[in-house]
Amino acid sequence: MLALHPKYIDLSLDRMWRLLDALGNPQNNLPPVIHIAGTNGKGSTLAMLMAMLEANGAQVHSYTSPHLVNFHERIRLNGQDISETLLAQTLAEIEQVNDGEPITFFEATTAAAFLAFSRHPANYLLLEVGLGGRLDATNVIDAPLLSIITPVSMDHEQFLGSDIRAIAAEKAGILKPSKTGLPAIISQQPEVARDVIMEHAANCDLQLSCHGQDWTAYEEHDRLVIQHAHGLMDLPMPGLVGAHQLINAGTAIMAARHLDIPEHAIGEGLEHPIWPARLQKLTSGKLKNIAKGELWLDGGHNQAAAEALAIWLSEHFLNAEPPVTLICGLMATKHVENWLASFNPSRVSLHCITIPDQPNSFTAKDLTEKAQAAGLTAQAFDSLETALSKAQGDVLICGSLYLSGYVLAENDS
């Protein structure tokens, strides 16, 4: 598929509508869709909501991107990765029907996912936006059961706009008039993003359930408390690590409440989501055997994600000696200076690597120079294994989902 349809980004729905029409419009025969957009927290919110729905006995499909290790992760049918046989058959059908017309990789794979989902019954489909929202290939659903917008921040400016207002407008493009009366769930947002989302919702005559206005989430006595218009919920802390996950958990919980999921299923799902490479502690495997201390992995790759990591590092490794080593690899498409500026130079040191098999990765040398210019202690290494072996204490591998996928594959090899 990559050879036939290069992995470039060209935001438009024209090609997608043409292909879906030729396929018989499978997007009109999907299970009830929960559409999720946002800059940060989409996947974590999806994972927690999926666990809550499944804890209530529901069958749930999901579509996410990018994958970490295997492409099959993107398309999950009733909680299981799509099989190799079904994936190959579905992609071949897409290729035949498309008949050589222009199409992007993400559009073709999204159409394949819709075909698979339309042919396998489920109670819900959790559909994650790939990029932006308004012109994303997933935004062909006439009437989602529920829409969710997770926190909006700066990322992919070359495609979505140069400020929060423009980016929020793209994310808000998934909001549509509700046929069920359910509100869209809006996570914590910068004020300007919230205003844009509210304006778009008003134009759609769509009700919202907004963080800070209709609900909030906070920790109290090692419990997660959700305060909403009808009272309080006292729940276990989320299984996903980090203070930022409280907001993601609150977003998922409010979605579950509006879907009439009982509190016992919400609590059970909250404790047991599956979402790798989000402050994931690696406790065994090839790479863990090299590490001299704790080994953590996170795929956050923009400034907001780096700021969340920095907060977690300051809490989890408050008095760590020696300082925590960050093994970093970043794509050269990112504003690396903003990412690096999030970290306290006195509390971390960086081991910089080139992300394997990623031509658009910063080289270890270039990333090291940028880190040093930002006032951080940094060294370049020619491999992940070497960088890990030279770290003297606890380690966090971070900076890219592509690096995270490589780490997970190597650790299991």
C-alpha positions as CSV (number, residue, x, y, z in Angstrom):
1,M,0.0,0.0,0.0
2,L,2.8,2.4,0.8
3,A,4.5,1.7,-2.5
4,L,1.2,2.3,-4.4
5,H,0.1,5.3,-2.4
6,P,2.9,7.3,-0.9
7,K,2.5,8.4,2.7
8,Y,2.0,12.1,2.0
9,I,-0.6,14.4,3.5
10,D,-3.1,16.2,1.3
11,L,-6.1,17.2,3.3
12,S,-9.3,16.9,1.2
13,L,-12.4,14.8,1.3
14,D,-13.0,14.7,-2.5
15,R,-10.9,11.5,-3.1
16,M,-12.5,9.8,0.0
17,W,-16.0,10.5,-1.2
18,R,-15.3,9.2,-4.6
19,L,-13.8,5.9,-3.3
20,L,-16.5,5.4,-0.7
21,D,-19.2,5.9,-3.3
22,A,-17.5,3.3,-5.5
23,L,-17.5,0.9,-2.5
24,G,-21.2,1.4,-1.9
25,N,-20.8,3.9,0.9
26,P,-19.8,1.6,3.8
27,Q,-19.6,4.6,6.1
28,N,-23.4,4.6,6.1
29,N,-23.6,1.1,7.5
30,L,-21.3,1.4,10.6
31,P,-22.1,0.6,14.2
32,P,-22.9,3.8,16.2
33,V,-19.8,6.0,15.9
34,I,-18.0,7.9,18.6
35,H,-15.8,10.3,16.8
36,I,-12.7,11.6,18.6
37,A,-10.5,14.6,17.6
38,G,-7.9,16.7,19.5
39,T,-4.2,17.3,19.6
40,N,-3.3,15.3,22.8
41,G,-5.0,12.5,24.6
42,K,-7.2,11.1,21.8
43,G,-5.7,7.6,22.1
44,S,-5.7,7.6,25.9
45,T,-9.3,8.8,26.0
46,L,-10.3,6.2,23.4
47,A,-8.6,3.4,25.3
48,M,-10.3,4.3,28.6
49,L,-13.7,4.7,27.0
50,M,-13.3,1.4,25.2
51,A,-12.4,-0.4,28.4
52,M,-15.5,1.1,30.1
53,L,-17.8,0.0,27.3
54,E,-16.3,-3.5,27.2
55,A,-16.7,-3.7,31.0
56,N,-20.4,-3.2,30.4
57,G,-20.5,-6.1,28.0
58,A,-20.4,-4.1,24.7
59,Q,-18.7,-5.2,21.5
60,V,-16.5,-2.3,20.4
61,H,-14.6,-1.7,17.1
62,S,-11.9,0.9,17.0
63,Y,-9.8,2.8,14.4
64,T,-6.6,4.5,15.5
65,S,-3.3,5.8,14.0
66,P,-0.4,5.6,13.7
67,H,0.3,2.0,14.7
68,L,3.2,1.2,17.0
69,V,4.5,-2.2,15.9
70,N,2.0,-3.8,13.5
71,F,-0.4,-2.1,11.0
72,H,-3.2,-4.4,12.3
73,E,-3.4,-2.4,15.5
74,R,-5.1,0.4,13.7
75,I,-8.2,-1.7,12.9
76,R,-9.7,-3.6,15.9
77,L,-12.8,-5.7,15.5
78,N,-14.6,-6.4,18.8
79,G,-11.4,-5.7,20.7
80,Q,-9.0,-7.8,18.5
81,D,-6.6,-6.6,15.8
82,I,-7.9,-7.4,12.3
83,S,-6.5,-10.7,11.0
84,E,-3.9,-10.8,8.4
85,T,-6.2,-12.6,6.0
86,L,-9.1,-10.2,6.4
87,L,-6.8,-7.2,6.2
88,A,-5.2,-8.4,2.9
89,Q,-8.6,-9.2,1.4
90,T,-10.0,-5.8,2.3
91,L,-7.0,-3.8,1.1
92,A,-7.1,-5.8,-2.2
93,E,-10.7,-4.9,-2.6
94,I,-9.9,-1.2,-2.0
95,E,-7.1,-1.4,-4.6
96,Q,-9.4,-3.0,-7.2
97,V,-12.2,-0.6,-6.7
98,N,-10.0,2.5,-6.6
99,D,-8.6,1.4,-10.0
100,G,-5.5,3.5,-10.0
101,E,-7.2,6.8,-9.1
102,P,-5.3,9.3,-6.9
103,I,-5.6,8.3,-3.2
104,T,-3.4,8.7,-0.1
105,F,-2.3,5.9,2.1
106,F,-4.5,7.1,5.0
107,E,-7.5,7.5,2.8
108,A,-7.2,4.0,1.4
109,T,-6.6,2.4,4.8
110,T,-9.5,4.4,6.3
111,A,-11.8,3.2,3.6
112,A,-10.6,-0.4,4.2
113,A,-11.4,0.0,7.9
114,F,-14.9,1.3,7.1
115,L,-15.5,-1.8,4.9
116,A,-14.4,-4.1,7.6
117,F,-16.5,-2.4,10.3
118,S,-19.6,-2.3,8.1
119,R,-19.4,-6.1,7.7
120,H,-18.9,-7.0,11.4
121,P,-21.6,-6.1,13.9
122,A,-20.7,-4.2,17.1
123,N,-22.4,-1.9,19.6
124,Y,-20.0,0.9,19.0
125,L,-17.2,2.1,16.8
126,L,-14.5,4.4,18.4
127,L,-13.2,6.4,15.5
128,E,-10.0,8.5,16.0
129,V,-9.2,11.4,13.7
130,G,-5.9,11.0,11.9
131,L,-5.0,14.7,11.4
132,G,-7.1,17.8,12.2
133,G,-10.7,16.9,11.7
134,R,-12.6,19.0,9.2
135,L,-10.8,17.5,6.1
136,D,-9.7,14.3,7.8
137,A,-10.6,11.1,5.9
138,T,-12.6,9.9,9.0
139,N,-14.9,12.9,8.7
140,V,-17.4,11.3,6.4
141,I,-19.9,10.2,9.1
142,D,-23.2,11.9,8.7
143,A,-24.4,11.6,12.3
144,P,-22.0,10.3,14.9
145,L,-23.7,9.0,18.1
146,L,-21.2,11.1,20.1
147,S,-18.3,13.5,19.3
148,I,-15.3,14.2,21.6
149,I,-12.7,16.8,21.4
150,T,-9.6,16.3,23.6
151,P,-7.2,19.1,24.5
152,V,-6.1,21.2,21.6
153,S,-2.6,22.6,21.3
154,M,0.1,23.5,18.7
155,D,1.0,20.6,16.4
156,H,1.1,20.0,12.6
157,E,0.9,23.8,12.0
158,Q,2.0,23.3,8.4
159,F,-1.4,21.6,7.7
160,L,-3.8,23.0,10.4
161,G,-2.8,26.6,10.9
162,S,-0.3,28.7,12.7
163,D,-2.3,29.4,15.9
164,I,-4.6,27.7,18.4
165,R,-7.7,29.4,16.9
166,A,-7.0,28.0,13.5
167,I,-6.2,24.5,14.8
168,A,-9.3,24.5,17.0
169,A,-11.4,25.3,14.0
170,E,-10.1,22.3,12.2
171,K,-10.7,20.0,15.2
172,A,-14.3,21.4,15.6
173,G,-15.0,20.4,12.0
174,I,-16.0,17.0,13.2
175,L,-19.0,18.5,15.2
176,K,-22.3,17.9,13.5
177,P,-26.0,18.3,14.4
178,S,-27.0,15.6,16.8
179,K,-29.8,13.1,15.9
180,T,-29.7,11.6,19.3
181,G,-29.7,14.7,21.5
182,L,-26.4,13.7,23.1
183,P,-23.9,16.6,23.7
184,A,-20.4,16.6,22.4
185,I,-17.8,16.1,25.2
186,I,-15.2,18.8,25.3
187,S,-12.1,18.3,27.3
188,Q,-9.9,21.0,29.0
189,Q,-9.1,23.6,26.4
190,P,-7.2,26.9,26.1
191,E,-9.8,29.7,26.2
192,V,-9.5,30.6,22.6
193,A,-9.9,27.0,21.5
194,R,-13.0,26.6,23.7
195,D,-14.5,29.7,22.2
196,V,-14.0,28.5,18.7
197,I,-15.5,25.1,19.5
198,M,-18.5,26.6,21.2
199,E,-19.1,28.9,18.2
200,H,-19.0,25.9,15.8
201,A,-21.3,23.9,18.0
202,A,-23.8,26.8,18.2
203,N,-23.8,26.9,14.4
204,C,-24.6,23.2,14.4
205,D,-27.3,23.5,17.1
206,L,-25.2,21.0,19.1
207,Q,-25.2,20.9,22.9
208,L,-21.8,20.6,24.6
209,S,-20.6,19.1,27.9
210,C,-17.4,21.2,28.6
211,H,-14.7,20.7,31.1
212,G,-14.6,23.6,33.6
213,Q,-18.2,24.5,32.8
214,D,-20.2,21.3,33.0
215,W,-17.7,19.0,34.7
216,T,-14.3,18.7,36.2
217,A,-11.9,16.0,37.2
218,Y,-9.4,16.0,40.1
219,E,-7.5,13.7,42.5
220,E,-8.5,13.5,46.1
221,H,-7.1,11.0,48.7
222,D,-5.8,8.8,45.9
223,R,-9.2,8.7,44.2
224,L,-10.5,10.3,41.0
225,V,-13.4,12.6,41.7
226,I,-15.7,13.8,38.8
227,Q,-17.8,16.7,39.6
228,H,-20.7,17.3,37.2
229,A,-24.0,19.0,37.0
230,H,-25.8,16.2,38.8
231,G,-23.3,15.4,41.6
232,L,-20.0,13.7,42.3
233,M,-18.5,10.4,41.2
234,D,-15.9,8.8,43.4
235,L,-13.8,6.5,41.3
236,P,-10.4,4.6,41.3
237,M,-7.4,6.4,39.8
238,P,-6.9,5.7,36.1
239,G,-4.6,2.9,35.1
240,L,-2.8,5.2,32.7
241,V,0.0,7.1,34.5
242,G,0.4,10.9,34.8
243,A,-1.6,13.9,36.0
244,H,-2.6,14.7,32.5
245,Q,-4.5,11.4,32.4
246,L,-7.0,12.8,34.9
247,I,-8.5,15.1,32.3
248,N,-8.5,12.3,29.7
249,A,-10.2,10.0,32.2
250,G,-12.8,12.7,32.9
251,T,-13.5,13.1,29.2
252,A,-14.0,9.4,28.8
253,I,-16.2,9.2,31.9
254,M,-18.5,12.0,30.8
255,A,-18.9,10.2,27.4
256,A,-19.7,7.0,29.2
257,R,-22.2,8.7,31.5
258,H,-24.1,10.1,28.5
259,L,-24.1,6.6,27.0
260,D,-25.8,5.4,30.2
261,I,-22.8,3.2,31.2
262,P,-23.2,2.2,34.9
263,E,-20.7,3.5,37.4
264,H,-19.3,0.0,38.2
265,A,-18.3,-0.5,34.6
266,I,-16.8,3.0,34.4
267,G,-14.7,2.2,37.4
268,E,-13.6,-1.2,36.1
269,G,-12.7,0.2,32.7
270,L,-10.9,3.2,34.2
271,E,-8.4,0.9,36.0
272,H,-7.7,-1.4,33.1
273,P,-7.2,0.4,29.8
274,I,-4.7,-1.0,27.3
275,W,-2.8,1.8,25.5
276,P,1.0,1.2,25.1
277,A,3.7,3.9,24.9
278,R,1.9,6.3,27.2
279,L,4.1,6.5,30.2
280,Q,4.4,2.7,30.0
281,K,6.7,1.0,32.5
282,L,8.7,-1.8,30.8
283,T,9.2,-4.5,33.4
284,S,10.8,-7.2,31.3
285,G,12.3,-7.9,27.9
286,K,15.6,-7.4,26.0
287,L,15.9,-3.6,26.6
288,K,14.8,-3.8,30.2
289,N,17.6,-6.3,30.8
290,I,20.1,-3.6,29.6
291,A,18.7,-0.9,31.8
292,K,20.2,-0.3,35.3
293,G,17.1,1.3,36.8
294,E,13.4,1.8,35.9
295,L,12.7,1.9,32.2
296,W,9.7,3.9,30.9
297,L,8.4,4.7,27.4
298,D,6.3,7.5,26.1
299,G,5.4,8.5,22.6
300,G,4.4,12.1,23.2
301,H,5.9,14.3,20.5
302,N,4.7,17.9,20.9
303,Q,5.2,20.7,23.4
304,A,2.1,19.9,25.4
305,A,3.1,16.3,25.7
306,A,6.6,17.3,26.8
307,E,5.2,19.6,29.4
308,A,3.1,16.7,30.8
309,L,6.2,14.5,30.8
310,A,8.2,17.1,32.7
311,I,5.5,17.4,35.4
312,W,5.4,13.6,35.8
313,L,9.2,13.4,36.0
314,S,9.3,16.1,38.7
315,E,6.7,14.0,40.7
316,H,7.8,10.5,40.1
317,F,11.6,11.1,40.2
318,L,11.6,13.9,42.7
319,N,14.9,13.0,44.3
320,A,16.5,10.8,41.7
321,E,20.2,10.5,41.8
322,P,21.7,10.4,39.2
323,P,19.2,12.5,37.3
324,V,16.9,10.7,35.0
325,T,18.2,9.9,31.5
326,L,15.9,10.8,28.6
327,I,16.7,8.7,25.5
328,C,15.3,11.0,22.9
329,G,14.5,10.6,19.2
330,L,12.3,13.2,17.4
331,M,11.1,13.7,13.9
332,A,12.6,16.7,12.1
333,T,9.0,17.9,11.4
334,K,8.6,18.9,15.0
335,H,9.4,22.2,16.8
336,V,12.1,20.6,18.8
337,E,13.2,23.8,20.6
338,N,9.8,24.0,22.3
339,W,9.9,20.3,23.2
340,L,13.3,20.6,24.7
341,A,12.5,23.7,26.6
342,S,9.9,21.8,28.7
343,F,12.6,19.9,30.7
344,N,14.5,21.1,33.7
345,P,18.3,21.0,32.9
346,S,19.2,20.1,36.5
347,R,16.9,17.1,36.6
348,V,17.5,15.3,33.3
349,S,20.3,14.4,30.9
350,L,19.7,13.5,27.3
351,H,21.0,10.6,25.3
352,C,20.1,11.5,21.7
353,I,19.6,8.9,19.0
354,T,18.4,8.8,15.4
355,I,15.1,7.0,15.1
356,P,15.8,3.8,13.2
357,D,14.2,3.5,9.7
358,Q,12.8,7.0,9.7
359,P,14.4,9.2,7.1
360,N,12.7,12.3,8.5
361,S,14.2,11.8,12.0
362,F,16.6,14.3,13.5
363,T,20.1,12.8,13.5
364,A,21.5,12.1,16.9
365,K,24.1,14.8,16.2
366,D,21.6,17.5,15.2
367,L,19.3,16.7,18.2
368,T,22.3,16.8,20.6
369,E,23.3,20.2,19.3
370,K,19.8,21.6,19.7
371,A,19.5,20.1,23.2
372,Q,22.9,21.7,24.3
373,A,21.8,25.0,22.8
374,A,18.7,24.7,25.1
375,G,20.9,24.4,28.1
376,L,20.5,20.6,28.5
377,T,23.3,18.1,29.1
378,A,23.2,15.9,26.0
379,Q,25.2,13.3,24.2
380,A,24.8,11.6,20.8
381,F,24.7,7.8,20.5
382,D,24.7,5.6,17.4
383,S,22.0,3.1,18.7
384,L,19.3,2.8,21.2
385,E,21.1,-0.1,22.9
386,T,24.3,1.9,23.4
387,A,22.4,4.9,24.7
388,L,20.6,2.7,27.2
389,S,23.7,0.8,28.3
390,K,25.4,4.1,29.1
391,A,22.6,5.4,31.3
392,Q,23.4,5.1,35.0
393,G,20.0,5.4,36.6
394,D,16.3,5.5,35.6
395,V,15.5,6.0,32.0
396,L,12.6,7.5,30.0
397,I,12.6,6.8,26.2
398,C,10.6,9.5,24.6
399,G,10.0,11.9,21.7
400,S,8.1,9.9,19.0
401,L,5.5,7.3,18.5
402,Y,7.8,5.9,15.7
403,L,10.6,5.5,18.3
404,S,8.1,3.9,20.7
405,G,7.1,1.3,18.1
406,Y,10.7,0.5,17.5
407,V,11.3,0.1,21.3
408,L,8.4,-2.2,21.8
409,A,9.4,-4.4,18.9
410,E,13.0,-4.5,20.0
411,N,12.1,-5.2,23.6
412,D,10.1,-8.2,22.6
413,S,12.6,-9.5,20.1
